[in-house]
Amino acid sequence: MALKEVQLTLKLPEELLAYLGKEPHELEANVLQAVVLALVQEGKITASYAAEILGLSYPEMLELLAQHGLPLVHYDPDELETELQALRGT
C-alpha cells in the first residue's frame, strides 16, 4: 500500500549545509530518516512501520536502529518490572 505524502519546506542556515557536506536536494532522505528514527525512539511508531516508510526490509531497519544505538523494545520502568516478575514466576 502506498503511503500518502505531504511536501514540507525546511529552512536551515547555510552553515549547516557545509557541516553536512551535502546539497539541499540530497538532504530529503536524511531528514526523513532522522524524523522516523526519532518517532521509533519515542515509541510513537513501530520498527516495521519505520521500515515501510524508509523503504527498508525489516532486517535492514533493525540494522539501522543498531547503528544509531536505538533499542528495538521500549519499556517504562513499571512495565519492565512487571515483565521481569512474570519471567521469574513471582
N, C-alpha and C positions, 0 to 999 in steps of 0.2 A: 504494500500500500504506500503510495507516495505521500510524503508529509507536506502539509500546507506551509508555505513560507511567507515571510514578510521581509521587506527590504528596510534596512536601517542605515543611517548616515552616522559616521563616527568622526568626531573632531579630536585630533591629537596634536600636541606640539610637534613641530618638525624635528626637534632634537630627539624625540623618541624613535623616529624612523632611523636615525643614524645609529642609535643604540641597538635597534633590532636588526639592522643590516638588510632591510627588505624594502621593496617598493610598496606603495599603498595597495595596489591590486593584489599583492602577494599575502596580505595580512588577513584576508577574509577567513581562510581555513584556520589560521592560528587563533583568531578571536573566537570563532565558533568552538574550537576545541577547548579554549580556556573557560568559556561560559558553561559548556557541557560538563567539564571536569568539576567546576565549582558546584554545579547542581547535584552531581553524584556525591561529592564530598558532604554537601549539606543534607543528603538523604532525600532530596526532592524528586529525583528520577533514578531509575534502576540502571545498572550497568548494561543490561540488554537493550534498554531503550536508548541509552547513550550510544551504544554500538550502532544501532539503526540510524540515529541522527548523523553520526560521523561516517557512515558507510563502511563500518568495520565488521569483521566477524567477531563473535563473542570472545574467542581466544585472543584476538588482536586487541580487543578492548581491555581484557584482563592484563595484557602486557603493558598497555598504555597506562593503566591505573598503577601498576607496579613501578613503571618508570618514573611516575610522579609521586611515589610513596603514599598512594591512597589505598586504604583498606577496602576490601570488597564488602565486608559486613560492618554495619554500624549498630552499635548498642549504646544505649544510655546506661549509666551505672546500675540502675534498678533492674533493667532488662537483663543485663549481663549477670547480675547476682541471681536472678530467677532461673536463668538458663543453667548456671553452674550448679545451683541447688538441685535442679531436675536431673542433671547428669550424675550428681553424687547420690541421688535417690533419697534426698532429705527433704 
